[in-house]
Amino acid sequence: MPNYEELKKKALDALDTIADVSVEAYKVAEEKARVLARRAKLTAEITKERALIRRAKINIGDKYYTLHKEDPEEAFKQYCDEITGSLDIIATKQREIEELKKGCEVCVDEDESCAECESPQENENKESE
């Protein structure tokens, strides 16, 4: 039969082993958390830089179009023509909206169309029901 001192020594040795393993596990977990946090920070910084690049490219395109829309280099001609075409379509549709507003007494002074003239067929259908 083992005596009390032997059991006490084995128990203390086991606790020391558990403590050592726990400390090592903590250090490994701490290092992994540090690495993950650093990776997340770097990823966020990369995303921010990519957004700055995208914004700069958009600004370059806007500036190029403004300066060269009448006579773009061959590589940019198709894009400039597409932009000019879309701007023309927008202008046409905006003129049409302005013409439609002229027929409505309610929204003549408004920036957007009103409920009165936005869907005249619906209003006529409600009145006839």
N, C-alpha and C positions, 0 to 999 in steps of 0.2 A: 504494500500500500504506500503510495507516494505521500510524502509529508507536506505539510502546509507551505514550507519555504520553497519546495520544488514547484508546487502549483503556482505560487505567487510569482516565481521567477519566469515560468513558462507564460503566464498571463501577461506579465510586463513585457516580455520579449515579443509576444504576439501584438500587443498594443504598440510597441515601437515599430514593428514591421508595418502595421496598419497606418500608423502616423507617417512613416516614410513614404509609403505608397500614396497616401492622400496628398502629401506635399508635392510629390512628383506629378500626380494627376492634376493638381491645381496649377503647377507651373506649365504643364502642357496645354491645359485649357486657357490659361492666361495668354500664352504665346499665340495660340490659334485665334483667340478673340482679338489680339493686337493686330495680327496679320489681316483678319477679315475687316476690321475697322479701317486699316490703311488701304486695303483694296477698294472698299466702298468709297472712301474719300477720294482716291485717285480716279475712280470711275466717274464720280460726280464732277470732278475737275475736268476730265476729258469731255464729258457731255457739255459742260459750260463752254469749253474752247470750241467744240464743234458748232455750237449755236452761234458763237461769235463769227466763225468762218462762214456759216450759212448767211448770217445777216450781212456780212461784208460782201459776199458774192451777190446777194440781192441788190445791195447798194451800188455795186459796180455795174450790174445789169441796168439798173435804173439810170445811172449816170450815162452809160454808153448810149442807151436809147435816146435820152434827152439830147445828147450832143450829136448823135449820128443817125437819127431816124430817117433823115432825108437821103443820106448816102452811106449806108452801112457797108462794112467790108463784106465780101462774099460769104464768109463763114457765119455771119450774123444776119444776113439779109432775110432768111426765112423767118427767124424769130422776130425781127423788127416788123416784117409784114404781118405776122400773126397778131402782134400787139396792136399795130395800127388798125387792122381789121376789127379786132375786138373793141377798141376804143370807138370806132365808127358805129358799130352795132349798139354799143351802150348809149352813145349820143342820140342815135335814132330812137331808141326806146325811151330815153328821157324826154325827148321832144313829144313823143306820143303820149306819155304820161301827162305832160303839161297841157296838151290839147284836150285830153279827157277831163282834166281838172276844170277847164274853162266851162264845161257844161254843168258843173255842180255849183249851186249857190252856197252850199254849206262849207265846202273845202277850198274855195278860191284863195283864201288867205293862209291855208295850211300848207305845211311842207309835205305831208303825206295825204293820201286819199282818205276820205271819211267813210263811215259805215253806210251813209246814204248812197254814195255812188260806187262803192267798191264792188258790189254785186247786185246790180239793178234787177236782174232776172229773179233772184230770190225774193227781193222786196215786192215785185209785181206778183209773184206766185203766192206770197203770204196774204196780199190784199185780196186776191181772188178767191181764197179759200173760205 
